[in-house]
Every structure is written in C-alpha cells, then in structure tokens.
C-alpha cells in the first residue's frame, strides 16, 4: 500500500500556495483560488491544499524526511521563513527489522509563526 495524498484545508489559499512552493514542493495541479496539489522532491506521495473559509483546525502535523536537516534549516532561513522552533528527532536503531536494515533517519519539525 502507498499513500497517495494528504489534503489540508487552508483559509489563506494564496499564502499556503506560496509557502509550499518556497519549501521546494512542485506544483502539479492548480484550480485557481480553490485547490492545489504538490509533488514532493522524492517519494510518491503528494500534498494538496483546498480553500476553506472556516477550516477545521485539528492536530495535523506533517513530517518530511530530509537527508541533511542543517542544510534544510539554513535554506529555509535564507528564504525568509520564520522558523520559531526547529527540533531534530532521530529514529531507527540500526538493527535488522524484517528483511531490511533500519537506518537512522533525521526529521526536522518546524513550527511556523
């Protein structure tokens, strides 16, 4: 099974559109002011945004896997993104699990102002 897409509601559609393009997602579908779908730099999943006047705010958190979190952070800062709390999480213990060896994977969680 593969995850096809995640769709998020956005009150400010245009700002959301700009944000996801700034962090490197490639716009692949656009219905002006209403819906956009992005391709991630790697993998097969996509991210979509959909305009909503009154979005339902939940506890949705997106985690993107990156190879070098320091370079990603420096790049985002150079783009003018307001990163108020970068945090590194490491997962994986290097032990065999099933038929594959797990590697340590770095994630960065950004809270944006």
VEXKEKE-905644 format. One line per field, with one value per residue: x negated, y negated, z of N, C-alpha, C, O in turn. Coordinates in nm, 2 decimals, padded with zeros to 4 digits, always signed. Atoms other than C-alpha are relative to their C-alpha. Last residue first. Layout:
N
n.px c(X|...)
n.py c(Y|...)
n.pz c(Z|...)
ca.px c(X|...)
ca.py c(Y|...)
ca.pz c(Z|...)
c.px c(X|...)
c.py c(Y|...)
c.pz c(Z|...)
o.px c(X|...)
o.py c(Y|...)
o.pz c(Z|...)
//
This chain:
113
n.px c(-00.08|+00.01|-00.12|+00.00|-00.14|+00.00|-00.11|-00.01|-00.06|-00.04|+00.10|-00.05|+00.07|+00.07|+00.11|-00.04|-00.14|-00.08|-00.02|+00.11|+00.10|+00.08|-00.07|+00.07|-00.04|+00.05|+00.03|+00.04|+00.05|+00.01|+00.01|+00.02|-00.10|-00.08|-00.12|+00.04|+00.03|-00.13|-00.07|+00.06|-00.03|-00.14|-00.01|+00.07|-00.09|+00.09|+00.13|+00.11|+00.13|+00.07|+00.14|+00.07|+00.14|+00.08|+00.14|+00.03|+00.13|-00.01|+00.06|+00.00|-00.03|-00.12|-00.05|-00.13|-00.07|-00.09|-00.06|-00.02|-00.11|-00.11|-00.11|+00.03|+00.12|+00.11|+00.09|+00.14|+00.07|+00.13|+00.06|-00.08|-00.07|+00.02|-00.13|-00.04|-00.14|-00.03|-00.14|-00.02|-00.10|+00.05|+00.07|+00.13|+00.10|+00.04|+00.09|+00.13|+00.06|+00.03|+00.12|+00.11|+00.04|+00.07|-00.08|+00.08|-00.09|-00.01|-00.06|-00.06|+00.01|-00.02|-00.09|+00.07|-00.08)
n.py c(+00.11|+00.13|+00.07|+00.15|+00.05|+00.13|+00.08|+00.13|+00.10|+00.12|+00.10|+00.13|+00.06|+00.12|-00.03|-00.07|-00.01|-00.05|-00.14|-00.07|-00.05|-00.11|-00.13|-00.11|-00.13|-00.12|-00.11|-00.12|-00.11|+00.04|-00.12|+00.02|-00.07|+00.09|+00.03|+00.09|+00.13|+00.06|+00.04|+00.12|+00.11|+00.04|+00.07|+00.13|+00.10|+00.09|-00.06|+00.06|-00.06|-00.02|-00.03|-00.06|+00.04|-00.05|-00.02|-00.12|-00.01|-00.07|-00.13|-00.03|+00.12|-00.01|+00.12|+00.03|+00.10|+00.09|+00.09|+00.14|+00.07|+00.00|-00.08|-00.14|-00.03|+00.02|-00.12|+00.01|-00.13|-00.01|-00.12|-00.10|+00.04|+00.13|+00.06|+00.12|+00.03|-00.08|+00.02|+00.03|-00.09|-00.09|-00.10|+00.05|+00.02|-00.14|-00.07|+00.06|-00.04|-00.14|+00.00|+00.06|-00.09|+00.09|+00.12|+00.13|+00.12|+00.09|+00.12|+00.06|+00.14|+00.08|+00.11|+00.12|+00.12)
n.pz c(-00.06|+00.07|-00.03|+00.00|-00.02|-00.06|+00.03|-00.07|+00.09|-00.08|+00.00|-00.02|-00.11|+00.02|+00.09|+00.13|-00.02|+00.11|-00.01|+00.08|-00.10|+00.06|-00.02|+00.07|-00.06|+00.06|-00.10|+00.06|-00.09|-00.14|-00.07|-00.14|-00.08|-00.08|+00.08|+00.12|-00.05|-00.03|+00.13|+00.05|-00.09|+00.03|+00.13|-00.01|-00.06|-00.07|-00.02|+00.08|-00.02|+00.12|-00.02|+00.12|+00.00|+00.11|-00.05|-00.07|-00.05|-00.13|+00.00|-00.15|-00.08|-00.09|-00.07|+00.05|-00.08|+00.07|-00.10|+00.03|-00.06|+00.09|-00.04|+00.02|+00.08|-00.09|+00.00|+00.01|-00.03|+00.06|-00.03|-00.06|-00.12|-00.05|+00.03|-00.06|+00.03|+00.12|+00.03|+00.14|+00.06|+00.10|-00.06|-00.05|+00.12|+00.04|-00.10|+00.00|+00.13|-00.01|-00.09|+00.07|+00.10|+00.09|+00.01|-00.01|+00.02|-00.12|+00.03|-00.12|-00.03|+00.12|-00.03|+00.01|+00.00)
ca.px c(-00.48|-00.59|-00.66|-00.92|-00.98|-01.30|-01.34|-01.66|-01.66|-01.89|-01.89|-01.69|-01.83|-01.58|-01.45|-01.23|-01.39|-01.76|-01.91|-02.04|-01.83|-01.60|-01.45|-01.62|-01.42|-01.57|-01.37|-01.34|-01.14|-01.05|-01.13|-01.02|-01.08|-01.29|-01.43|-01.77|-01.61|-01.46|-01.80|-01.97|-01.72|-01.74|-02.12|-02.11|-01.85|-02.07|-01.89|-01.54|-01.22|-00.91|-00.68|-00.34|-00.14|+00.24|+00.38|+00.70|+00.83|+01.14|+01.11|+01.37|+01.35|+01.19|+00.95|+00.80|+00.44|+00.28|-00.03|-00.16|-00.31|-00.54|-00.88|-01.12|-01.10|-00.73|-00.47|-00.21|+00.16|+00.36|+00.73|+00.95|+00.80|+00.71|+00.76|+00.39|+00.24|-00.14|-00.30|-00.65|-00.73|-01.05|-00.99|-00.90|-00.64|-00.47|-00.47|-00.34|-00.04|+00.04|+00.02|+00.26|+00.51|+00.54|+00.80|+00.63|+00.77|+00.51|+00.52|+00.28|+00.20|+00.14|+00.01|-00.12|+00.00)
ca.py c(-03.18|-02.85|-02.55|-02.34|-01.97|-01.83|-01.46|-01.26|-00.89|-00.64|-00.33|-00.02|+00.29|+00.46|+00.82|+00.79|+00.54|+00.55|+00.32|-00.03|-00.18|-00.40|-00.73|-01.07|-01.38|-01.73|-02.03|-02.37|-02.61|-02.96|-02.92|-03.23|-03.16|-03.42|-03.20|-03.21|-03.07|-02.79|-02.71|-02.71|-02.47|-02.24|-02.24|-02.16|-01.89|-01.69|-01.39|-01.50|-01.32|-01.55|-01.53|-01.69|-01.76|-01.76|-01.83|-01.97|-02.30|-02.27|-02.53|-02.81|-02.98|-02.67|-02.66|-02.31|-02.22|-01.90|-01.71|-01.42|-01.08|-00.90|-00.95|-01.24|-01.61|-01.62|-01.67|-01.93|-01.96|-02.29|-02.37|-02.67|-03.00|-02.90|-02.53|-02.42|-02.08|-01.99|-02.25|-02.12|-02.13|-02.30|-02.49|-02.80|-02.62|-02.50|-02.86|-03.03|-02.80|-02.85|-03.23|-03.21|-02.98|-03.18|-02.97|-02.65|-02.30|-02.02|-01.72|-01.43|-01.22|-00.88|-00.68|-00.35|+00.00)
ca.pz c(+01.31|+01.17|+01.39|+01.22|+01.30|+01.15|+01.08|+01.07|+00.98|+01.13|+00.90|+00.95|+00.79|+00.57|+00.56|+00.86|+01.10|+01.13|+01.39|+01.30|+01.59|+01.39|+01.47|+01.53|+01.61|+01.55|+01.66|+01.48|+01.69|+01.56|+01.19|+01.02|+00.65|+00.48|+00.20|+00.36|+00.68|+00.48|+00.32|+00.66|+00.80|+00.50|+00.52|+00.89|+00.84|+00.59|+00.44|+00.48|+00.58|+00.60|+00.90|+00.87|+01.19|+01.20|+01.54|+01.42|+01.29|+01.08|+00.81|+00.81|+00.47|+00.32|+00.03|-00.05|-00.02|-00.16|-00.07|-00.28|-00.20|-00.45|-00.30|-00.36|-00.42|-00.31|-00.58|-00.50|-00.55|-00.55|-00.49|-00.47|-00.55|-00.91|-00.97|-00.97|-01.02|-01.04|-00.81|-00.71|-00.34|-00.25|+00.07|-00.12|-00.33|-00.01|+00.13|-00.19|-00.21|+00.16|+00.12|-00.18|+00.00|+00.31|+00.49|+00.40|+00.44|+00.41|+00.17|+00.21|-00.10|-00.25|+00.05|-00.08|+00.00)
c.px c(+00.10|+00.09|-00.01|+00.14|-00.01|+00.14|-00.02|+00.13|+00.02|+00.05|+00.05|-00.11|+00.05|-00.07|-00.08|-00.12|+00.06|+00.14|+00.09|+00.02|-00.11|-00.11|-00.09|+00.08|-00.07|+00.05|-00.04|-00.04|-00.04|-00.04|-00.01|+00.01|-00.03|+00.11|+00.10|+00.12|-00.04|-00.02|+00.13|+00.06|-00.06|+00.03|+00.14|+00.01|-00.06|+00.09|-00.09|-00.13|-00.10|-00.14|-00.06|-00.15|-00.06|-00.14|-00.09|-00.14|-00.01|-00.15|+00.01|-00.07|-00.02|+00.02|+00.12|+00.05|+00.13|+00.05|+00.09|+00.07|+00.01|+00.13|+00.12|+00.12|-00.04|-00.13|-00.12|-00.07|-00.15|-00.06|-00.14|-00.07|+00.08|+00.09|+00.00|+00.14|+00.04|+00.15|+00.03|+00.15|+00.04|+00.10|-00.04|-00.08|-00.13|-00.09|-00.05|-00.09|-00.14|-00.07|-00.04|-00.13|-00.13|-00.06|-00.06|+00.09|-00.09|+00.09|+00.02|+00.06|+00.06|-00.02|+00.00|+00.09|-00.09)
c.py c(-00.05|-00.10|-00.13|-00.05|-00.15|-00.05|-00.14|-00.07|-00.13|-00.10|-00.11|-00.10|-00.14|-00.05|-00.13|+00.03|+00.06|+00.01|+00.05|+00.15|+00.08|+00.04|+00.10|+00.13|+00.10|+00.12|+00.12|+00.11|+00.12|+00.12|-00.03|+00.13|-00.02|+00.06|-00.10|-00.04|-00.10|-00.14|-00.07|-00.05|-00.13|-00.12|-00.05|-00.08|-00.13|-00.11|-00.08|+00.06|-00.08|+00.06|+00.03|+00.02|+00.08|-00.05|+00.06|+00.00|+00.12|+00.02|+00.06|+00.14|+00.02|-00.13|+00.04|-00.12|-00.04|-00.10|-00.09|-00.07|-00.15|-00.07|-00.02|+00.08|+00.14|+00.03|-00.03|+00.13|-00.01|+00.14|+00.01|+00.13|+00.10|-00.03|-00.13|-00.03|-00.13|-00.01|+00.09|+00.00|-00.05|+00.10|+00.11|+00.11|-00.04|-00.01|+00.14|+00.08|-00.05|+00.05|+00.15|+00.01|-00.05|+00.08|-00.10|-00.12|-00.12|-00.11|-00.08|-00.13|-00.04|-00.15|-00.09|-00.12|-00.12)
c.pz c(-00.10|+00.06|-00.06|+00.04|+00.01|+00.01|+00.07|-00.05|+00.08|-00.09|+00.10|+00.01|+00.02|+00.12|-00.03|-00.08|-00.12|+00.04|-00.12|+00.01|-00.08|+00.09|-00.06|+00.03|-00.08|+00.07|-00.08|+00.10|-00.08|+00.09|+00.15|+00.07|+00.15|+00.08|+00.08|-00.08|-00.11|+00.06|+00.03|-00.13|-00.05|+00.09|-00.03|-00.12|+00.02|+00.06|+00.09|+00.03|-00.08|+00.03|-00.14|+00.04|-00.12|+00.00|-00.11|+00.05|+00.09|+00.04|+00.14|+00.01|+00.15|+00.08|+00.08|+00.08|-00.07|+00.11|-00.07|+00.11|-00.05|+00.06|-00.09|+00.06|-00.02|-00.08|+00.10|+00.00|-00.03|+00.05|-00.07|+00.04|+00.07|+00.13|+00.08|-00.06|+00.06|-00.04|-00.13|-00.03|-00.14|-00.06|-00.09|+00.07|+00.06|-00.12|-00.05|+00.10|-00.01|-00.13|+00.01|+00.08|-00.07|-00.11|-00.09|-00.01|+00.02|-00.04|+00.12|-00.05|+00.14|+00.03|-00.12|+00.03|+00.00)
o.px c(+00.18|+00.20|-00.11|+00.24|-00.08|+00.22|-00.08|+00.15|+00.07|-00.01|+00.17|-00.21|+00.05|-00.02|-00.18|-00.22|+00.06|+00.17|+00.16|-00.06|-00.20|-00.17|-00.17|+00.12|-00.08|+00.04|+00.03|-00.10|+00.04|-00.08|-00.12|+00.12|-00.14|+00.20|+00.20|+00.11|+00.00|+00.06|+00.16|+00.07|+00.01|+00.10|+00.16|+00.04|+00.01|+00.11|-00.17|-00.15|-00.07|-00.21|-00.01|-00.21|-00.04|-00.17|-00.17|-00.21|+00.06|-00.23|+00.02|+00.00|-00.06|-00.08|+00.21|+00.04|+00.14|+00.06|+00.06|+00.14|-00.09|+00.22|+00.11|+00.20|-00.11|-00.13|-00.17|-00.02|-00.18|-00.03|-00.16|-00.05|+00.14|+00.21|+00.03|+00.16|+00.00|+00.18|-00.03|+00.22|+00.05|+00.06|-00.10|-00.21|-00.24|-00.17|-00.17|-00.21|-00.23|-00.17|-00.16|-00.23|-00.22|-00.18|+00.02|+00.17|-00.17|+00.09|+00.09|-00.01|+00.14|-00.11|-00.11|+00.21|-00.20)
o.py c(-00.14|-00.07|-00.21|-00.01|-00.20|-00.04|-00.15|-00.08|-00.13|-00.14|-00.13|-00.07|-00.22|-00.04|-00.12|+00.09|+00.00|+00.05|-00.02|+00.22|+00.13|-00.04|+00.07|+00.16|+00.10|+00.13|+00.16|+00.07|+00.22|+00.09|-00.08|+00.17|-00.02|-00.01|-00.14|-00.15|-00.22|-00.23|-00.17|-00.17|-00.23|-00.21|-00.16|-00.19|-00.23|-00.22|-00.03|+00.13|-00.10|+00.01|+00.12|-00.07|+00.20|-00.17|+00.15|-00.10|+00.14|+00.09|-00.01|+00.24|-00.07|-00.17|+00.11|-00.12|-00.04|-00.08|-00.15|-00.01|-00.21|-00.09|-00.09|+00.02|+00.18|+00.10|-00.13|+00.23|-00.07|+00.18|-00.04|+00.18|+00.07|-00.02|-00.13|-00.05|-00.15|+00.02|+00.07|+00.10|-00.17|+00.19|+00.21|+00.10|+00.00|+00.08|+00.17|+00.11|+00.03|+00.13|+00.18|+00.04|+00.03|+00.12|-00.16|-00.13|-00.12|-00.16|-00.04|-00.20|+00.04|-00.22|-00.14|-00.11|-00.13)
o.pz c(-00.08|+00.09|-00.03|-00.01|+00.09|-00.09|+00.17|-00.17|+00.19|-00.19|+00.12|+00.08|-00.08|+00.23|-00.11|-00.04|-00.23|+00.15|-00.18|-00.06|-00.01|+00.16|-00.15|+00.14|-00.21|+00.19|-00.18|+00.21|-00.09|+00.21|+00.19|+00.11|+00.19|+00.13|+00.03|-00.15|-00.11|+00.03|-00.03|-00.15|-00.06|+00.04|-00.08|-00.12|+00.02|+00.00|+00.17|+00.14|-00.20|+00.12|-00.21|+00.09|-00.13|+00.01|-00.08|+00.06|+00.19|-00.02|+00.24|+00.04|+00.22|+00.14|+00.04|+00.20|-00.19|+00.23|-00.17|+00.20|-00.09|-00.01|-00.19|+00.13|-00.11|-00.18|+00.09|+00.07|-00.13|+00.17|-00.18|+00.15|+00.17|+00.12|+00.20|-00.18|+00.18|-00.15|-00.23|+00.00|-00.16|-00.14|-00.05|+00.06|+00.01|-00.13|-00.04|+00.06|-00.05|-00.12|+00.01|+00.03|-00.09|-00.10|-00.18|-00.10|+00.11|-00.16|+00.22|-00.12|+00.19|-00.02|-00.17|+00.00|+00.06)
//
